[in-house]
Amino acid sequence: MADPTKTDIARALEGNNWFRRQTPELKRALVEQAQAVRADKGRWLYDAGDDARGLYGVLSGSVRILIQMTDGDYALANIAGRGTIFGYAGRLVGKKRLVTAEVRERSTLIYVPETGLEAIAHKTPDIWVHFAELASDQLVAATRAMIVNAREAPETRIWMHLRLLTNEEPLPLDVHISQDELAELSGLSRKTVNIGLKELQAKGLIETGYRKVTVLKTGRLLTG
């Protein structure tokens, strides 16, 4: 398999809403400093409490974002797929990682090391303002997910997480996720997820397969 090019990295990042809003100069600088890193399933990228250095993205595959609970177990908070940028919020909050990141399947990651970020900052001092905006976007998304999980019907909760996992890429799109993972993300039982998926399929929004859901089109189910 050929090594990913800078063009491949740029195309993947263009699927990220925050990246698309940045200036052409900042986009070029980030892509220039970015490295493509292949990683096997199960690789621990970083743990909560580690020094927050560098920025990650996903070129292909996916990464599990985990939160450690008080009993020591890990809970699935998110799945970062193609185009997702992550690993920066901790730099703004005590300069420590806030969550744990584990490679979910064989993946190719995008990594901008701390030296690369500092090189960009030397030419673009306001880069940290833009990254504060990125952290804010991620906080808003996480808060919204929590509110939807607390207030909305199961079908809506499942649909929201599926749409988040498509990361605004063109549809139709296969989301490789198990019903167990959807249950953990949405705070539902596996049986309830199974019923919700059938309801979404009946509405023509998705098709289900083995460990995957194909999102066919957009649709709004929120009641508020």
N, C-alpha and C positions, 0 to 999 in steps of 0.2 A: 504494500500500500504506500502510495506516494506521501511524502510529508506535506502537511497543510501549508498553504501559502498565506502571505499577508492578505491577499484578496479573499481567501476562505475565511480568515478571521474577521475581516471587515464585514463580509456578508452575514456572518452569524450575529455579530454585534448589532447590525442594523435592525435585527428583530427585537432589540431592547428599546422600550419607549424612552428611557432616560438617555441612552446613547444617541438616538435619533434627534433629540432636542439640542445636542451640543453643537458648538461651532465646528466648521470643517477643519479648522486648525487643531482643535483639541482631539477630534476624532482621529485625524492622521497621526498625531503624536501618540495616542494610546495604542493604535494598531502597530505603529513602528516599534514601540517598546514591548509589545506583547510577545509571549513565547507560547508555542503549542506543545503541550505535555501530555503524553499518553499515560493512562492510569488504569490498572486492573480493578476489577470488582473487589470491594472490601478495603481498599486503601484508605487510611485515615489521613485526611488533608490537614486538619487541625482540630484541636479540642478547645472547649470553652475554658477561658483563663490563659490560653497561650498568648504570646505577644502578637498583636494585630499588625502584621507587616505584609504588604503586597495586596493585590487585587486578583480575584478569580472570575472566570467566566466559563461557559460550557460551549464548546464547538460541536461536539456530538456526544451522545450518551446522556447521563444524568448523575446528579449528586443528591444524597439524602442530607437534609438539614435537620439536626436532632437537638432536642433540649433535654438536659439531664434533670430528672425529677428528684424529689427529696429522698426517695427510697433507693436512689442510685441507678434505677433503670432509665433508659432513654426513650423519649417520645418523639414520633415523627412530626415535625413542624411544617416541612415543605419539601418538595422535590424540585430541584433546580435543573431545568432542561436546556436545550439549545437556545443560545442567546441570553440566558440569564446571567447577570453580573452579581456577585456576592462576595462577602468577606471583607467589607469595608467599614460597616457601621461601628465595629468595635474600636476602630482607630479614633473615633470621635468620642467614645465613652470609656475613658480610662486606658485607652490603647491596648485593650485586651479583647480577645475573641469572646463574643457573647454566646455563641452556639458551637456545636460540633458539626463537622462536615465529613461525610464518608462517601466514597465513590460507590454508586449503586449498581453499575454495570461497567463493562469495559468502555472507557470513555476517552475522548480527547479534550483536554481542558485548555483554557486560555489563562495564562498567568502573566501579570505585570508585576515584576519584583519591586521592592521598595526603592531600589536604586533607580529604576525606570520612572517611578512616580516622582522622585526627587528631581530627576533630569527634566521632566515635563514642568514641574513647579518652578524650576530655575528660569524657564522661558515664559511660563504662564502662571504667575503668582496666585491668581484667583482660582486655581484648580481646586483648592480645598473647599471653596464655596460651592462649586459644582458637585463635589462628592458629598457635601452636607445635604444637598438636594437629593442625591441618590439614596442616602440613608433615610431621609424623610419619606421618599417614595416607598421604600421597603417597610417602614414603620406604619405608614398609612395602610398598605396592603395587608400587613399582619393584623392590624387593629380591625380592619373591615372583615377579615376572615373570622376573627373571634366573635364579632357582633352577629354576623350571619349564622355562625354555628350556634349561637345562643338563642337567636330569635326566629330563624326561618324554618320552614318545613324541610324534612329530609331531602326531598327531591331538589329543592332550591340549593341546599347546602352541597349536594353532590355536584350539581351543575356548576356552581361557582368554582369549585376546586378544579373541575375539568377545564373550565375556561382559563383559569390562572395557569394551568399546566401547558396550554397551547401557546402561551407567551406571545399572543397577538400575531402568530404566524398565519399564512394563508390557509384557508380551509378548503377541502377536508384535510384533517391531520390525524394521524394515529398517535394516541397517548398510551404509552406502554406502562400500564399500572395494574396492579392486582386489586381485587375487591377488598382484600384485607388492608391494603394501603389506603384505599379510598375511605374505608371505615375509620381508620385511625386519624386521617386528616379531617374528616367531617364529624368525628365524635359519635358515630353511629355503629350499630351492630352490622355484621356482615350480611345477615338476612335482610335488614332494612336497606342496605346498599343495593342488594340484588333486586329488590322490589323497585327502588328508585330508578335504577338503570333501565329496567323494563318500561317504566313510565316515560322516561326520556326517549327511549327508542320508539315507543308508540307515537310520540309527538314528532318523530322524524328528525330529532336533533342529533342523535348518535346511532352508531351501530356497535354492538359488542362482539368481542372475540376472545380468544384465550389470552389472558393477561394483557389485554389491550382494549381500548375504547376508541373508536373513530368518531371524532367530533365533526359533524357534517356541515353545520351552519351556526350562525349566531342566534341568540334568542334571549329574551329577558323574562325571568321567572320571579324576580323579587317582588314582594307584595308592597313594600314600602316606597 
